[in-house]
Amino acid sequence: MAKLKPCPFCKGTMPFVERADFSSCYVVCNDCGARGPTSCDENEADARATDSGKFEPGERAAVRLWNLRRRFRATDDAGGA
């Protein structure tokens, strides 16, 4: 599995994967509490990894999405002027 990148908000280096429910996971920053998107198995490789018992359902997808996140600027905020 890919290594979790540091938090895009506080640069914390201790993020972890949290199980949301039976079929999904998300990543949480242990330093600031930022949370990545909740994810389920996205493809056959994810499903095989889950079936092998090495990963929780959605764990690989949650890590992929966390690692793709970027730090948003204030101008990126849809509610901003």
C-alpha positions in Angstrom: 0.0 0.0 0.0 1.1 3.5 -0.7 2.6 5.5 2.2 0.3 8.2 3.6 1.6 11.7 2.7 1.7 14.4 5.4 -1.4 16.4 6.1 -2.0 19.0 3.4 -3.3 21.5 6.1 -0.8 21.3 9.0 1.9 19.1 7.5 1.4 16.6 10.3 3.2 13.3 9.6 1.0 11.0 11.6 -2.2 10.5 9.5 -4.0 7.2 10.0 -6.8 5.2 8.3 -10.1 5.1 10.2 -12.9 2.7 9.3 -16.2 4.6 8.7 -18.5 1.5 8.5 -18.5 -2.0 7.2 -17.5 -1.0 3.6 -15.6 2.3 3.8 -12.6 4.1 5.3 -11.2 7.6 5.5 -7.9 9.1 6.5 -7.6 11.4 9.6 -4.7 13.7 10.6 -3.6 12.8 14.1 -2.3 16.4 14.6 -5.1 18.7 13.4 -8.0 16.4 12.9 -8.4 17.0 9.2 -10.3 14.2 7.5 -10.1 12.9 3.9 -13.1 11.8 1.8 -14.8 8.5 2.8 -14.0 5.8 0.2 -15.1 2.4 -0.7 -13.3 -0.2 -2.9 -13.0 1.4 -6.3 -11.7 -1.3 -8.5 -10.9 -5.0 -8.8 -7.4 -4.6 -7.2 -9.0 -2.9 -4.2 -11.6 -5.7 -3.9 -8.9 -8.4 -4.1 -6.8 -6.7 -1.4 -9.8 -6.5 0.9 -10.8 -10.1 0.2 -7.2 -11.2 1.0 -7.7 -9.8 4.5 -4.7 -7.5 4.3 -6.8 -4.3 4.1 -10.0 -2.9 5.5 -12.7 -2.3 2.9 -12.0 1.1 1.2 -8.6 1.5 2.8 -6.6 1.6 -0.4 -9.0 4.0 -2.0 -8.9 6.3 1.1 -5.1 6.4 1.0 -5.1 7.2 -2.7 -7.6 10.1 -2.2 -5.7 11.5 0.8 -2.5 11.5 -1.2 -4.2 13.4 -4.1 -5.5 16.2 -1.9 -4.0 19.6 -2.1 -4.1 22.6 0.2 -6.8 25.0 -0.8 -6.2 28.7 -1.0 -8.8 31.2 0.2 -9.7 32.0 -3.4 -10.6 28.4 -4.0 -13.5 28.6 -1.5 -16.8 28.6 -3.3 -18.3 30.8 -0.6 -15.7 33.5 -0.8 -16.0 36.7 -2.7 
